[in-house]
Amino acid sequence: MARAKLISGNWKMYKSVAETKAFLAAVTVRSAEFRGTELLIFPQAPLLPLLKDSGIAFGPQSVYWEEKGAFTGEISPVLARELGCTYALAGHSERRQFFGETNESAAKRALATHAFGMKSVFCLGEMLAERDAGRTFDVLKAQCAPLFAAAKSCPEGFSMAYEPVWAIGTGRTATAAQAQEAHAFLRGLVKGAWGADGAERVRLLYGGSVKPENAKELMSQADVDGVLVGGASLEPASFLAIAAASKGC
Ligand code: PGA
């Protein structure tokens, strides 16, 4: 089964209203070139309405798992859906590192995204010390465990983003072979938990210093179904060059 490539940008805490409008103006004029490839942006939440009708899919960088309530600072998945969001990010390493996100809370956010009618991109990945200690696969397994425990089958449209923490914002990309090895392992985990159908359907994105120069080689790997891009998603030229690199992969 061919999985359509997903080119997603994580804008983190960057971009003003004017910068967002300028980005969209530059990207949407060329969006016809990218039919067959899905473009997706995760901006700061207040910018979300600006992406409506842009032709680019969009969603928040995190949602809560309840519809509403006394949860100051959180974003309701129902509100996100109302604003036209079709995706939400869950469990990004910066949420884990700076805001106490755990494997359990990341799984709850991802599954709530689907329960409220959107699709999640669930992030995971090992730290450098864990890789050096040969613990990468153990870490990935532990990061997925609450997700597999809570869901009986692969949610429709579910994606995972493998982002080795040592590659995020460092300029040090995983090699294509390292990405493929981790992705093949993750697809095997999905198969064990959710069966062969889930393993076929799940999209596995690579993230961590993706640039126009390395995107094609990464996306040519059998189990790399797209990318989650931080820094290089902020400029229209580099975001579009990465999208163009997915052609033929
Ligand atoms: P980077 O960020 O592309 O700037 O390394 C990736 C991410 O954090 O999703």
Boltz pocket constraint, residues with backbone or C-beta under 6 A from the ligand:
constraints:
  - pocket:
      binder: B
      contacts: [[A, 10], [A, 163], [A, 167], [A, 168], [A, 169], [A, 170], [A, 171], [A, 207], [A, 208], [A, 209], [A, 210], [A, 228], [A, 229], [A, 230], [A, 231], [A, 232]]
      max_distance: 6.0
